[in-house]
């Protein structure tokens, strides 16, 4: 079925009426021209919403600005009036004044709408700020002034068509109306901007006050695909799991992050995580209110390099947590140098990125134990504890005499300079040899005797455990290695390795000593220099360690 736009129908009708008016005379011509003038002015009488319904625009531009055809119709109307009345000067003068006044009304409403929208967006960041709704009354006043201008234009056009000359008073009235519209528009805009400035200042103060009441020095900035609550949904729609996982993990670690979201589709998910500060900022201007001195570190869990809308605030430390395709990329874009830290998704990827990056970018690539999880059999070095370290020995492939192991146990029991874990193979909860069973029994006896002689309830510095060589090495700050250990795999962890074997120690390893008498002095000397090369400077075991290193003191919102 053929459909015709109402506006097109009106246009065709006006065209036909104009043609008939030029080829008719007398009363018929006058009536046709008056009817045409009424149709030309009719859309200008309508509110913008009705103009949009009448126009039914096909283009996005006209759908957004349906008032655009109105001045064009008035121009056509006054051309027709001037031609039929032969009063070109009067038609041009009154027509221009009328079109200018009506156009000022339309422009003023648009400017007020833009200013009011900025004010509303600013107030939306807080739930305690209320915007005074004064824009509605201003719109109504501007609409009434537009009706007056359209009515004056209509009467002036009909008067000229009748052959009556327009006096000086008509032009004066048009000028006065133009001045009133212009002054009212300027005053309204100034009042709206004053309100906007007041609201912005109030919003900034409220956000700062809320951050002091519920401290947060860490914020997550997210702009990307729809987020999904991992606790409830198994939907296959576009998601960014890393952002949700990261926020949930930081909450578990007693770090209360603020969240900055650019898209509305993820607001409900973040609010369901019971976060104190969740800000939806669809526009760049709203981000200005969030540049609060309480915040120190900003995390970007995104699949893109550019986050310039917030990274422009150079008072913060900016950390990129690559996700999606960016996390799998073979190289990092040089633009990543704008970040203070880039968290690689794995240690292998970190080495790959550093190898082909410039020096400035390479020194910004870090790993975090809780995120950069490539799940190797042997875990990498963690931040060295301030208390006594844990050293572990797995006796599965150990070929030294039992007396050597017993001597080490006695040394640790007497010096208490470290925690020692002696691991035995766990194969069906049974020992693989009689020698291992005997050694386990003798160590257990030593621990029982030592525990009976101690008056305090302190934990014994030596424990017996069952498990694999990797279990033992992963539990250690310092793994004890020997000829049967996988030295290449263990060396890759970055942990200091203690050599405990009759064979000659490799040059890169610390030797625990070759005799029972040397155990105490050797262990003590090794532990005294444990701060040297004890950890990978490009790796952090916990997010709070990374945040603390960037922000200085322990982040607010973090509880030990």
C-alpha positions as CSV (number, residue, x, y, z in Angstrom):
1,X,0.0,0.0,0.0
2,X,1.4,3.4,-1.0
3,X,1.9,5.7,1.9
4,X,2.4,9.5,1.6
5,X,4.1,11.6,4.3
6,X,1.7,14.2,5.7
7,X,4.4,16.8,5.2
8,X,4.8,15.8,1.6
9,X,1.0,16.0,1.1
10,X,1.0,19.6,2.6
11,X,3.9,20.6,0.3
12,X,2.1,19.3,-2.8
13,X,-1.1,21.0,-1.8
14,X,0.8,24.3,-1.2
15,X,2.4,24.0,-4.6
16,X,-0.9,23.4,-6.4
17,X,-2.6,26.3,-4.5
18,X,0.2,28.7,-5.4
19,X,0.0,27.7,-9.1
20,X,-3.8,28.2,-9.1
21,X,-3.4,31.6,-7.3
22,X,-1.1,32.9,-10.1
23,X,-3.7,31.9,-12.8
24,X,-6.8,33.2,-11.1
25,X,-8.2,36.6,-10.4
26,X,-10.4,38.5,-7.9
27,X,-12.0,36.8,-4.9
28,X,-11.0,33.3,-6.0
29,X,-7.3,34.3,-6.1
30,X,-7.5,36.0,-2.7
31,X,-9.2,33.0,-1.0
32,X,-6.6,30.6,-2.5
33,X,-3.7,32.7,-1.4
34,X,-5.1,33.1,2.1
35,X,-5.6,29.4,2.3
36,X,-2.0,28.8,1.1
37,X,-0.7,31.3,3.6
38,X,-2.5,29.5,6.4
39,X,-1.0,26.2,5.3
40,X,2.5,27.7,5.1
41,X,2.2,28.9,8.7
42,X,0.4,25.9,10.1
43,X,3.5,23.8,11.0
44,X,5.0,26.9,12.8
45,X,2.0,26.9,15.2
46,X,2.7,23.3,16.3
47,X,4.9,22.2,19.2
48,X,8.1,20.3,18.1
49,X,6.7,16.9,19.1
50,X,3.7,17.4,16.8
51,X,5.9,18.7,14.0
52,X,7.9,15.5,14.3
53,X,4.7,13.4,13.9
54,X,3.5,15.5,11.0
55,X,6.9,15.3,9.2
56,X,7.5,11.6,9.8
57,X,11.1,12.0,8.8
58,X,13.1,9.4,7.0
59,X,16.5,10.8,7.9
60,X,18.0,10.9,11.4
61,X,18.8,14.6,11.1
62,X,15.2,15.6,10.4
63,X,14.0,13.3,13.1
64,X,16.2,15.0,15.6
65,X,15.5,18.5,14.3
66,X,11.9,18.4,12.8
67,X,11.6,22.2,13.0
68,X,14.1,22.7,10.2
69,X,11.4,22.8,7.4
70,X,9.4,25.6,9.2
71,X,11.6,28.6,8.3
72,X,11.9,27.2,4.7
73,X,8.1,27.1,4.4
74,X,7.9,30.7,5.7
75,X,10.5,31.8,3.2
76,X,8.4,30.3,0.4
77,X,5.3,31.9,1.8
78,X,6.7,35.4,1.8
79,X,8.1,35.0,-1.7
80,X,4.6,34.1,-2.9
81,X,3.1,37.1,-0.9
82,X,5.7,39.5,-2.4
83,X,5.2,38.3,-5.9
84,X,1.3,38.4,-5.8
85,X,1.1,41.8,-3.9
86,X,4.0,43.4,-5.8
87,X,5.2,44.7,-2.4
88,X,8.7,43.2,-2.4
89,X,10.3,45.5,0.1
90,X,7.5,45.1,2.7
91,X,7.4,41.4,2.1
92,X,11.2,41.0,2.6
93,X,11.2,43.3,5.7
94,X,8.3,41.7,7.5
95,X,9.2,38.2,6.3
96,X,12.8,38.4,7.5
97,X,11.7,39.8,10.9
98,X,9.1,37.0,11.4
99,X,11.5,34.2,10.3
100,X,14.3,35.5,12.6
101,X,12.0,35.7,15.6
102,X,10.6,32.2,15.1
103,X,14.1,30.8,14.4
104,X,15.4,32.4,17.7
105,X,12.6,30.6,19.6
106,X,13.6,27.3,18.1
107,X,17.3,27.8,18.7
108,X,16.7,29.0,22.3
109,X,14.7,25.9,23.1
110,X,17.5,23.7,21.7
111,X,20.2,25.5,23.7
112,X,18.2,25.3,26.9
113,X,17.6,21.6,26.2
114,X,21.4,21.0,25.9
115,X,22.2,22.9,29.1
116,X,19.4,21.2,31.0
117,X,20.6,17.8,29.8
118,X,24.1,18.6,31.1
119,X,22.6,19.6,34.4
120,X,20.5,16.4,34.7
121,X,23.5,14.2,33.8
122,X,25.6,15.9,36.4
123,X,22.9,15.3,39.1
124,X,22.5,11.7,38.1
125,X,25.9,10.8,39.6
126,X,24.4,11.3,43.1
127,X,21.1,10.2,44.5
128,X,21.0,13.2,46.9
129,X,20.9,16.0,44.4
130,X,17.6,17.3,43.0
131,X,17.5,19.5,39.9
132,X,15.0,22.3,40.0
133,X,12.7,21.8,37.0
134,X,12.5,25.3,35.6
135,X,13.2,24.5,32.0
136,X,9.6,23.4,31.4
137,X,8.1,26.9,32.2
138,X,10.8,28.5,29.9
139,X,9.8,26.3,27.1
140,X,6.2,27.2,27.5
141,X,7.0,30.9,27.5
142,X,9.1,30.5,24.3
143,X,6.3,28.6,22.7
144,X,3.8,31.3,23.4
145,X,6.2,33.9,22.0
146,X,6.6,31.8,18.9
147,X,2.8,31.7,18.5
148,X,2.7,35.5,18.7
149,X,5.4,35.8,16.0
150,X,3.7,33.3,13.7
151,X,0.3,35.1,14.2
152,X,1.9,38.5,13.4
153,X,3.5,37.0,10.3
154,X,0.2,35.5,9.2
155,X,-1.7,38.7,9.6
156,X,1.0,40.8,7.9
157,X,1.0,38.4,4.9
158,X,-2.8,38.5,4.6
159,X,-2.8,42.3,4.9
160,X,-0.3,42.6,2.0
161,X,-2.3,40.2,-0.2
162,X,-5.4,42.4,0.4
163,X,-3.4,45.3,-1.1
164,X,-3.2,47.2,2.2
165,X,0.2,48.7,3.0
166,X,1.7,47.8,6.3
167,X,2.3,50.8,8.5
168,X,5.4,51.7,10.5
169,X,3.6,50.4,13.7
170,X,3.6,46.8,12.3
171,X,7.4,46.9,11.9
172,X,7.8,48.4,15.4
173,X,5.7,45.6,16.9
174,X,7.9,43.0,15.1
175,X,11.0,44.6,16.4
176,X,9.7,44.7,20.0
177,X,8.7,41.1,19.8
178,X,12.2,40.2,18.4
179,X,13.8,42.1,21.3
180,X,11.6,40.4,23.9
181,X,12.4,36.9,22.5
182,X,16.1,37.6,22.3
183,X,16.3,39.0,25.9
184,X,14.2,36.3,27.3
185,X,16.3,33.6,25.6
186,X,19.6,35.2,26.9
187,X,18.3,35.5,30.4
188,X,16.9,32.0,30.4
189,X,20.2,30.6,29.2
190,X,22.2,32.5,31.8
191,X,19.9,31.2,34.6
192,X,20.2,27.7,33.3
193,X,24.0,28.0,33.2
194,X,24.0,29.4,36.7
195,X,21.9,26.5,37.9
196,X,24.3,24.1,36.0
197,X,27.3,25.6,37.7
198,X,25.6,25.3,41.1
199,X,24.6,21.7,40.5
200,X,28.1,20.8,39.3
201,X,29.7,22.2,42.4
202,X,27.2,20.5,44.6
203,X,27.7,17.1,42.8
204,X,31.5,17.3,43.1
205,X,31.2,18.1,46.9
206,X,28.7,15.2,47.4
207,X,30.9,12.7,45.6
208,X,34.0,13.8,47.6
209,X,32.0,13.5,50.8
210,X,30.7,10.0,49.9
211,X,34.3,8.9,49.2
212,X,35.4,10.2,52.5
213,X,32.5,8.4,54.3
214,X,33.2,5.1,52.4
215,X,36.9,5.4,51.4
216,X,38.0,4.1,48.0
217,X,41.4,4.8,46.5
218,X,41.0,2.3,43.7
219,X,38.6,2.6,40.8
220,X,37.7,0.3,37.9
221,X,37.0,2.1,34.6
222,X,35.0,0.0,32.2
223,X,33.8,0.7,28.7
224,X,32.9,-2.2,26.5
225,X,30.5,-5.1,25.9
226,X,27.7,-5.9,28.3
227,X,28.7,-7.3,31.6
228,X,27.1,-10.4,33.1
229,X,26.7,-11.3,36.8
230,X,28.8,-14.5,37.0
231,X,26.8,-15.6,40.1
232,X,23.5,-15.8,38.3
233,X,23.7,-15.9,34.5
234,X,25.1,-18.4,32.0
235,X,24.0,-16.3,29.0
236,X,26.0,-16.4,25.8
237,X,25.6,-12.7,25.0
238,X,28.6,-10.5,24.8
239,X,30.3,-10.3,28.1
240,X,33.5,-9.1,29.7
241,X,34.2,-11.6,32.5
242,X,37.4,-10.1,33.6
243,X,35.9,-6.8,34.8
244,X,33.3,-8.6,37.0
245,X,35.8,-11.2,38.3
246,X,38.3,-8.4,39.1
247,X,35.8,-6.4,41.1
248,X,34.6,-9.6,43.0
249,X,38.1,-10.5,43.8
250,X,39.1,-7.0,45.0
251,X,36.0,-7.1,47.3
252,X,37.1,-10.5,48.7
253,X,40.5,-8.9,49.5
254,X,38.8,-6.1,51.4
255,X,39.6,-3.5,48.7
256,X,36.4,-1.6,48.1
257,X,36.8,-0.4,44.5
258,X,34.7,2.4,42.9
259,X,33.4,1.6,39.5
260,X,33.1,4.0,36.5
261,X,30.9,2.7,33.7
262,X,30.4,4.4,30.4
263,X,27.5,2.3,29.1
264,X,24.2,1.8,30.9
265,X,23.9,-1.9,30.0
266,X,26.3,-2.9,32.8
267,X,25.1,-0.7,35.6
268,X,22.7,-3.3,37.1
269,X,25.4,-6.0,37.2
270,X,27.8,-3.8,39.1
271,X,25.2,-2.5,41.5
272,X,24.2,-6.1,42.2
273,X,27.7,-6.7,43.6
274,X,26.8,-4.3,46.5
275,X,29.4,-1.8,45.7
276,X,29.3,1.6,47.5
277,X,30.3,3.7,44.5
278,X,29.0,2.8,41.1
279,X,29.0,5.8,38.6
280,X,27.4,5.8,35.2
281,X,29.1,8.4,33.1
282,X,27.9,8.3,29.4
283,X,29.5,11.7,28.7
284,X,33.0,13.0,29.0
285,X,32.0,16.0,31.1
286,X,30.6,13.8,33.9
287,X,34.1,12.2,34.4
288,X,35.3,15.6,35.6
289,X,33.4,15.3,38.8
290,X,35.1,11.9,39.6
291,X,38.6,13.3,39.5
292,X,38.6,13.2,43.3
293,X,41.8,13.4,45.4
294,X,40.7,10.3,47.3
295,X,41.3,8.1,44.3
296,X,44.9,7.0,43.6
297,X,44.9,4.0,41.2
298,X,42.6,3.5,38.2
299,X,42.2,0.0,36.7
300,X,41.1,-0.4,33.1
301,X,39.8,-3.9,32.3
302,X,39.3,-3.4,28.6
303,X,39.8,-4.9,25.2
304,X,41.3,-1.7,23.9
305,X,44.4,0.5,24.3
306,X,42.7,3.9,24.3
307,X,40.9,5.1,27.5
308,X,41.8,8.7,27.0
309,X,38.6,10.1,28.5
310,X,39.8,9.3,32.0
311,X,43.5,8.7,31.5
312,X,43.8,12.4,30.8
313,X,43.8,12.9,34.6
314,X,47.5,12.6,35.3
315,X,47.1,12.8,39.1
316,X,46.2,9.1,39.1
317,X,48.2,5.9,38.5
318,X,46.6,4.2,35.5
319,X,46.8,0.4,35.2
320,X,45.7,-1.5,32.0
321,X,44.4,-5.0,32.5
322,X,44.1,-6.3,29.0
323,X,41.2,-8.6,28.1
324,X,39.9,-10.3,25.1
325,X,41.9,-9.9,21.9
326,X,44.2,-7.4,23.5
327,X,45.3,-10.0,26.1
328,X,46.0,-12.5,23.3
329,X,47.9,-10.0,21.0
330,X,51.4,-10.9,20.1
331,X,52.6,-7.3,20.6
332,X,51.5,-4.3,22.6
333,X,50.7,-1.0,20.8
334,X,53.2,1.7,21.7
335,X,50.3,3.8,22.9
336,X,50.3,1.6,26.0
337,X,53.2,3.7,27.3
338,X,50.6,6.1,28.7
339,X,49.8,3.6,31.5
340,X,51.9,3.3,34.6
341,X,51.5,-0.5,34.5
342,X,50.2,-3.2,32.1
343,X,49.2,-6.5,33.7
344,X,50.0,-9.4,31.4
345,X,47.6,-12.3,31.5
346,X,50.4,-14.8,32.0
347,X,54.1,-14.9,32.7
348,X,54.8,-16.3,29.2
349,X,52.9,-13.4,27.6
350,X,54.7,-10.9,29.8
351,X,58.1,-12.3,28.6
352,X,56.8,-12.3,25.0
353,X,55.6,-8.6,25.2
354,X,58.8,-7.4,26.9
355,X,61.0,-9.1,24.3
356,X,59.6,-7.1,21.4
357,X,58.8,-3.9,23.2
358,X,60.8,-0.8,23.7
359,X,62.6,-0.2,27.0
360,X,60.0,2.3,28.2
361,X,57.1,0.0,27.5
362,X,58.8,-3.2,28.7
363,X,59.4,-1.7,32.1
364,X,55.7,-1.2,32.5
365,X,54.7,-4.8,31.9
366,X,54.0,-6.6,35.2
367,X,52.3,-9.8,36.3
368,X,50.0,-10.4,39.3
369,X,49.8,-13.8,40.8
370,X,46.0,-13.7,41.2
371,X,45.4,-12.6,37.6
372,X,48.4,-13.7,35.5
373,X,47.6,-17.4,36.0
374,X,49.0,-19.6,33.3
375,X,48.8,-22.4,35.9
376,X,52.3,-23.8,35.6
377,X,53.1,-27.0,37.5
378,X,55.6,-25.0,39.6
379,X,54.3,-21.7,40.9
380,X,56.5,-18.6,40.5
381,X,58.2,-16.6,43.2
382,X,55.9,-14.7,45.5
383,X,56.6,-11.6,47.6
384,X,58.9,-12.7,50.4
385,X,57.3,-12.7,53.8
386,X,58.6,-10.5,56.5
387,X,58.5,-13.4,59.0
388,X,60.5,-16.6,58.8
389,X,60.5,-18.2,55.4
390,X,59.3,-21.7,54.5
391,X,61.8,-24.2,53.1
392,X,60.6,-27.5,51.7
393,X,62.3,-30.8,50.9
394,X,60.8,-33.6,48.9
395,X,62.5,-37.0,49.6
396,X,60.9,-38.9,46.8
397,X,64.1,-38.9,44.6
398,X,66.5,-38.0,47.3
399,X,69.5,-40.3,47.5
400,X,71.4,-38.9,50.5
401,X,71.6,-40.7,53.8
402,X,68.8,-40.5,56.3
403,X,71.2,-39.0,58.8
404,X,71.6,-35.9,56.6
405,X,67.9,-35.3,56.6
406,X,67.6,-35.9,60.3
407,X,70.5,-33.5,60.9
408,X,68.6,-30.8,58.9
409,X,65.4,-31.4,60.9
410,X,67.4,-31.1,64.2
411,X,69.1,-27.9,63.0
412,X,65.8,-26.2,62.2
413,X,64.2,-27.4,65.5
414,X,67.0,-25.9,67.5
415,X,67.6,-22.6,65.6
416,X,63.9,-21.9,64.6
417,X,65.3,-19.8,61.8
418,X,62.8,-21.1,59.3
419,X,59.8,-23.3,58.8
420,X,60.8,-26.7,57.3
421,X,58.3,-29.0,55.5
422,X,59.6,-32.5,54.7
423,X,57.4,-34.0,52.0
424,X,57.0,-37.7,51.2
425,X,55.5,-39.2,48.1
426,X,51.7,-39.7,48.4
427,X,50.9,-42.9,46.4
428,X,47.8,-44.5,47.9
429,X,48.7,-43.1,51.3
430,X,51.7,-45.6,51.4
431,X,55.4,-45.1,51.2
432,X,57.3,-46.3,48.1
433,X,60.2,-47.8,50.1
434,X,61.0,-49.1,53.6
435,X,63.7,-46.4,53.9
436,X,61.1,-43.7,53.4
437,X,58.8,-45.2,56.0
438,X,61.6,-45.5,58.5
439,X,62.7,-41.9,57.9
440,X,59.1,-40.6,58.3
441,X,58.9,-42.5,61.6
442,X,62.1,-41.1,62.9
443,X,61.3,-37.5,62.0
444,X,57.8,-38.0,63.6
445,X,59.5,-39.2,66.8
446,X,61.8,-36.2,66.8
447,X,58.9,-33.8,66.5
448,X,57.0,-35.6,69.2
449,X,59.9,-35.5,71.6
450,X,60.6,-31.8,70.8
451,X,57.0,-30.9,71.3
452,X,56.9,-32.6,74.7
453,X,60.0,-30.7,75.8
454,X,58.6,-27.3,74.7
455,X,56.7,-25.3,77.3
456,X,55.0,-22.9,74.8
457,X,52.2,-23.8,72.5
458,X,54.0,-22.3,69.4
459,X,53.8,-24.2,66.2
460,X,56.7,-26.6,65.6
461,X,59.0,-25.2,62.9
462,X,59.1,-28.6,61.2
463,X,56.1,-30.4,59.6
464,X,55.6,-33.7,57.8
465,X,53.5,-33.6,54.6
466,X,52.5,-35.9,51.8
467,X,52.4,-34.8,48.1
468,X,54.2,-34.4,44.8
469,X,57.5,-32.6,44.2
470,X,55.5,-29.7,42.7
471,X,53.3,-29.5,45.8
472,X,56.4,-29.2,47.9
473,X,58.1,-26.6,45.7
474,X,54.9,-24.5,45.4
475,X,54.6,-24.4,49.2
476,X,58.1,-23.1,49.6
477,X,59.7,-19.7,49.7
478,X,63.0,-21.6,49.3
479,X,62.7,-25.1,47.8
480,X,65.5,-27.5,48.8
481,X,66.8,-29.2,45.6
482,X,69.1,-32.1,45.0
483,X,70.3,-34.3,42.1
484,X,66.8,-35.8,41.6
485,X,65.1,-32.4,41.3
486,X,63.9,-30.8,38.0
487,X,66.3,-27.9,38.2
488,X,65.2,-26.2,35.0
489,X,61.6,-26.0,36.0
490,X,62.4,-24.9,39.5
491,X,64.8,-22.2,38.3
492,X,62.0,-20.7,36.1
493,X,60.0,-19.9,39.2
494,X,62.4,-17.3,40.3
495,X,62.6,-18.7,43.8
496,X,66.0,-19.0,45.5
497,X,67.0,-22.7,45.4
498,X,68.9,-24.4,48.3
499,X,71.3,-27.2,47.2
500,X,71.2,-30.2,49.6
501,X,73.2,-33.0,48.1
502,X,76.6,-34.8,48.3
503,X,77.2,-33.9,44.7
504,X,78.9,-30.6,43.8
505,X,76.4,-27.7,43.9
506,X,75.7,-25.8,40.7
507,X,77.3,-22.3,40.7
508,X,73.9,-20.6,40.6
509,X,72.5,-22.3,43.8
510,X,73.1,-21.7,47.4
511,X,74.7,-24.7,49.2
512,X,73.2,-25.7,52.5
513,X,76.5,-27.3,53.5
514,X,78.3,-30.7,53.0
515,X,78.4,-31.7,56.7
516,X,76.2,-31.8,59.7
517,X,78.4,-29.2,61.4
518,X,77.9,-26.7,58.6
519,X,74.1,-26.8,58.5
520,X,73.6,-24.1,61.1
521,X,76.0,-21.6,59.7
522,X,75.1,-22.3,56.1
523,X,71.4,-21.9,56.7
524,X,71.9,-18.8,58.7
525,X,74.1,-17.1,56.1
526,X,71.6,-17.9,53.4
527,X,68.7,-16.5,55.3
528,X,70.6,-13.3,56.1
529,X,70.9,-12.5,52.4
530,X,67.4,-13.7,51.5
531,X,66.4,-10.2,50.6
532,X,68.8,-10.3,47.6
533,X,67.2,-11.7,44.5
534,X,64.3,-13.0,46.5
535,X,61.6,-12.0,44.1
536,X,60.8,-11.0,40.6
537,X,60.6,-7.2,40.6
538,X,58.1,-7.3,37.7
539,X,55.7,-9.6,39.6
540,X,53.2,-9.0,42.4
541,X,51.6,-11.9,44.1
542,X,48.6,-9.9,45.2
543,X,46.6,-6.9,43.7
544,X,47.0,-5.1,47.0
545,X,50.8,-5.3,46.6
546,X,50.6,-3.7,43.1
547,X,48.2,-1.0,44.3
548,X,50.4,-0.2,47.3
549,X,53.5,0.1,45.2
550,X,51.7,2.5,42.9
551,X,49.8,4.6,45.4
552,X,52.5,4.6,48.2
553,X,50.6,3.7,51.4
554,X,48.2,0.8,51.7
555,X,45.1,1.7,49.8
556,X,42.1,3.1,51.6
557,X,39.4,0.5,51.8
558,X,42.0,-2.3,52.3
559,X,41.9,-4.2,55.6
560,X,44.8,-6.4,56.5
